[in-house]
């Protein structure tokens, strides 16, 4: 479906053309349009994401394993996983992946930012980026040197009262890990309850925080959904606009100042290659005119392998497929409608932990996670009964994959190869 917010006048030219409305695109659309003299258009292939299953936290279990607001990409067969095909859920709609994710609010580690800065990326150290985190955040509980209040992104505590995440934390603590009440504070090490991007028991996506409040209000902001971008338009080597398909018609918008690609780690390089920017030999193999031979486009793709240890239990505090589970679900729906609390308000991934497999490492290299449900194959393989899942996630894999063209057709996803577990250290 396609929707249009903004002026109908001269919709073919804007100061800024933003591709994608996810974590970056929603912020860009909201921030750039603060200047009333600047015109901005945001192009989004998906829908407006105002459905109930976006707003209700537990309903993420309907979107992540399906194509509801989800590109639902597959990887190429993975050598390091016995040829298995991996799954890459990516948000499709206003808010991007923040409209379908687990809503956990955990920033990158201080070391991550400082490492980027040490490689020559000025302005990306932890001290450089922290003020922007503070400015963007409204933390309902914490107001200190590491958290802000008054920003558009609402950060809250869990609203479920489920005892199992606390039992998990207690077990981890007894195993020798320190307790950590704030993963975004002075240190990330330890175990604790995660804060979430919710407000009043509802998902608070990047679009809901930064973009939706201004749609139809700011005359200089235009948002188009149902706009599937096919390529960047160039004048020589200068990006001047975007070509996209909408409603079965090919359309163009031109940029007076900048074209901004914020379509994510998979689709931004895909769009660049479709536009003639990337490895020349690969582009020519698909009869794409080379605008700029840039071999790094699509290379160095990284993703975190996550191993889930799944256990069965009869605990009534888990989510599962059973007669008692159905009755409990009905009661919880009624409670949620009354109080916006309980099982339906859960992001499922309520507790987590960060550990170092070697105390000499500069930052944790493993993240732990607990879910009071059997989560198999991203929820795409269902099991009867009840259980829980303990997740072990490799935070800094050394394996390096790539995004490459499968065809020149922009409607066909690229080949996605994270090269899971191919590096022996992983």
N, C-alpha and C positions, 0 to 999 in steps of 0.2 A: 504494500500500500504506500501511497505517496501523500505527504502533507507538506504544506508550505506556510511558513510564518515570516512575515516581513512585508515590506512595500512591494507592490506589483510594478512600480516604476523602474525602468532601466535595470532589470534584473540580470543583464548580461555583463555588467562591469561593476567591480567593487575594488576597494583599496586592498583588502586581504581576502584571499580564498583559502579556507581551512578545509582540509580533506580528513574526514573522520571526526566523530564526536565522543571519543572515549576519554580516558583519564587526562590526556593532553588537550584534545580538541575542544572539550567542554570548557576547560579553563581558558584556552585561547579565545574562544568565542565570547565568553563573558568578560574577560579582561580587556581585550582589544576594543570592544564596543563601549567601554566606559567613556571613551572620548567621543562625544556626539558628532564631531567633525570627521570621524573615520567610519567608513562603511565596511561591514564584514559579512561574508556568507560562509556558513558551515554546511558542508555536504555530507550526508550520512546515507549509507546504503540500506540500513534497517529502518525500523519503525520508531514511533514516539516513546515506546516503553512505559506507557502509563497503565499497563494492565495490572490486575490484582496480583498476578503471580510474579511480578517484578517487585511490588511493594511489600508483599508478605515474605518475611525472611526465610521461613522453612520451604517455601515454594521454589527456592533455588534448585531443589532436587528434581523439579520438573524441567528446568531449563538446561542445566549442565549436561545431562545425558542425551538431550534431544536437539532439535533444530529450532526450538522456541527462542527467538532473539539470539541465535547462536549459529555461527558459521559451521561449527562442528567438523573441523578439518581432521583428516587422517594423515599420519606420517607415511613415508615410504617404509618398507620392511626394514627392521632394525637388526643389523648384524650382531650387536651386543646383547640382543634379547631373543636369540634363536629365531630370527626372522619375523617376530611379531610386528604387527602394524600398531603404532601408537595412536593415541587420540589427542587432539589439540582443540579443546573448546575455546572459542573466541567470541566475545560479545558482538552482536549485530543489532544495533539500535542506539538511540540516544543514551549516552553514558558508556557505550562500548562494553568492555568486560566488567566494569563496575556495576552493570545492570544485571549480571548473572553470577558474580563471584561469591565467595564466602564471607565478604564484608569485614574480614579481619583487618584491623588498623595496626600494621607494623611497618615502620619505615626501614630503609636500608641501614645496615650497620655503619657506625662512624668510620670504620676502616675502609668500607667500600668507597665512600665519597673522597676520603683523603687519598686513597690509592689512585682514583681517577685524576685527581689534581696533580699527584706526583708524576703522572704520565704526560703532563703538559696541558691538561684541561683546566685552564685558569677559571676561577669562579665556581668550581665544583667541589671544593673541600666541604667538610661537615659544617664548619663555622660559617661558610659562605651560604649554604643552602638552608641552614636552620631557621633564619629569620622568615623565610618563605613558608616553611612548615608552620611556624607559629602564626603567621598572618592568615593562612588559609583555614586554620583549625578553630572549631569551637568545641572545646572539651568540657563536657557537662560536669566532670568531677575534679580534674586536675588542672591547677593553674600554678605553673612554676617555670623554671628556666627552660624547660623542654616542651612545654605545651602552651598553646594560645587559647584565648577565648574571644568570641565575637566574630570569628571568621565564618565563611559559608559552609565549610565541611563539618557536619555534626559528628562528634565522636562520643560514644556512650558506653556504659557498662552493660553487661548481659542482663536479660530480663527473664531468665528461665527458672532459676532456683534448682536446677538439676544437680543432685549430689555427686553424680559420677565424675564429672570433670574435676571436682575437688578431691575425690578419692584417687584419681590419676595423679594429681599434683602431689598428694601426700605420699604415694608410692614412689614417685620420682625423687622426692625430697629424702625419703628414707634410704634410697639407693645412693645418696650422696650429692645430689644436685642442690644448689642454693635456691631459695625462693626468690622470685622476682615479681614485684607488684606492678612493674611498668616496663615493658619491652622497649619503649621509646624514651626511656630515661637515661640515667648516667651510664648504665651498662645493659647489654642485651642478654648476657649469660644468665641461665637459671630457668626455672619453670614457674608458670603462673597462668592466670585467666587473661584472655585477650580482650582488649577493648574493640569495639565494632563501629563501623560507619552506619549508624542507625539514628533515627529520631522518633521518639514516641512509639517504639516497637516496629518501625517500618524501615526498609532499606533507604539509605541516603546516598545515592549514586553520585558520580561526578556531575552528571547532567542535572540532577535535582539540586545539587549545591550551587553550581556555577553557571548553568545555562538556562534551565527552565524558568527561573524567576524573571528573566529578561525577554523571553520570547513573546512576541506580540505586544511588548511594552516599549522597548527601544526601537525607534524607527530606523536606526542605522544597522540593526542586526537582522539578518535573514538566515533562516534555517530550513534546509530542504531535506526531507527524508525520502527514501525510495530512490536515491540518486547513486547509482553504481558507477564509480569512476573508472574510466578506461585508460586514460593517459594524461600526462602533463603536456601542455602545448609549449613549444619553444620558438623563440626568435633567435636563431643562431644557438648560443648556449645560455641564453637568458630565459628562465621560465616566465611565461606571460599569461598562462591560463590553464584551465582544466576542461577536458572533454569527458562527458558522462552520459549514461543512458538513464532515462527517467520516463516512465509511462510508455515504454516501447519506442521512444524517440531519442535520437542522439542530440545532445545539447552542449553548449559551451558557455563558460563564464570566464571573463578576463580579469586579470589582477593589475591594478594600477601600481601597486607597491610590491606585494609579495604573494607567492604561492607557498602554503605551509602544508607539508605532508605530515600528518599525525594519525596514520592508519595502523600503527602497531608494528611489532617486530617482524611479522609475516607479510602484511599487505603493503607496507611502505616500500620495502625493496621490490616487491612484486610490481607495484605501479611504476617504480623507477625503470625497471627493466622493460616493461611494456612501452615505456616512453622513449626508449633508446639510450638509457643511461645504465651502464653495467658492463659485464665482460663482453667484449666485442664479438668474440667467436660464438658465444652462446646466443647473442642477439641475432647475428647473421644466420645462424642455424634455423631460426624461426622467422626469417625474412623480415626482421625489424630493422629499420634504418638506424644506424648508430649515430647518436647525437654526441655522446661522450664515452669513450672507452674507460670505464672505471671498474677494474677487476674486483674491488672489495665489496661491491654491492651484492648482497645476499650471502656473503661469507661470514664466518665467525659466529654462526647462530648457536646460542647456548640455551639449554633448558635444564631444569632440576629433576632428576629421576627421584621418584617417590615410591618406597616400598611399604605396602600396607600389610600389617600383621592382623589377621581377622580371627576373632574368637566368638564362639556362641555362648549365650547366657540366657537365663530365664528372667533377668531383671526387668521389672516393669518400667524402669527409668530409661530404657533404650527404645529406639525407634525400630519397628519391624513389621512384618506382614504376618498377622495372626488375628484371631477373633478378638482377643483382649486388646490388641493393638488398635483395631478399628474402633472399639468402644471408647478407648482412651482418646483417640484422635477426635472423635465427635465431642467429647467433653472439653478437650483442649481448644477446639474451634470456638466453642461458646465462651470459654474463659478469655480467649484472645479478643473476641469481639467486645467483651465487657471491659477488659483491663489492659489490653495490648501487652500481656505478659504470658509466660508459660512456654510450652513446647513449640507452638506456632511462631513465637518470637525468636526462636533459636537460629543462630547461624550454623549450627551443628558443630563447627570447629571452635569450641569455646575455650579450650585450654591448649597450651603449647609449651615448648621449651627449647632452649638453645644450648648446645654443648660443644666442647672442643675435644676432638679425638686425640689431640696432642696439646698439652698445656702450653707449649711454646708457640702455638699458632697465634697470629695477631687478632683473630676474631673467631667466633664459633663457625664450624664447618658443617654441623649437622643441626637440623631443626626437627624436633619431635612434635607430633600432633595427636590428639585424641578425639575420636568421634564416637558418640554413643549409638552407633548404627553399623551394620555390615555394609561397608562401601567397597564394592568389587567392580573393577573396570569402570571407574568414574560413575558408578551407579547404573551402568547400562546392563549389568548382569544381576538379576534380582534373585533373592533367596527367601524362602519361607522362614519364619521364626525371627528370633531376636539375637543381637550380638553387638559387638563393638569393634572398633578398628584403631590400632596404634600405628601411626605413620612415622617413617624415618626418611628424611629428605636430605639429599646431598646439596648443600647450598652453593658451593663453588666448583662445579664439575670442570675437569680439564678437557673433556671431550668437546670437540668443535664440529658443528654441522654446517648446513647451508640451506638457503632458499634458492631454488632454481626454477626456470620456466619449464612448464610441461607443454604449453602451446602459446600462441600469440593471442588467443581468445581471452579477453579479460574476465569472462564469466567462468572460466575454468581455473580452479585453484592451482597454485604453484606446487611443485614437489617440495615437501617439507622433510628435512632430514636433520634431526637433532643429534644424530650419532650417539645415542644413549650407550653409556658404558664401554665405548670403544677405546678410551684411554685406559691403560692398565691400572693407573692410580684410582680411577673411579670404581 
